[in-house]
Amino acid sequence: MSSNEINQSLKLFIVLSRAYRAVNENVNKLIQSYGVNPTEFAVLELLYHKGEQPLQQIGGKILLASGSITYVVDKLEQKGLLNRVACPNDRRVTYAQISEEGKKFIEGVFPDHESKIHEIMSNLSVEEKDVLIDLLKKLGLSQV
């Protein structure tokens, strides 16, 4: 392994990190303008698109430490955007379920969210997006 290869890997890491930070900061500002934080938005989006979820599994699906889930779910429940539902078959399991108010909220903001992400990604052609998706999947899957 040459020093050029090592330097290229380091450069890729820096470019990838900066690109992620720039995109993420842009999207997070938009999410915060909706009156929720990015983690709350991620939980609502998950529940809206995938249906009710056991509290214990939400963290893994949105990349959040399990200890933080209770806090986020509490805040969303206080805002009336989700409900806790006891599992009828197993008292140890509680589900988070998006409320009607939560559905209205997501349906009201998601088109804007989707449009902003598309705008951020619009510097890339369809083909470039496909290549980048494939390459990033390859990189991510090689780390598992």
Disulfide bonds with the S-S distance in Angstrom:
none
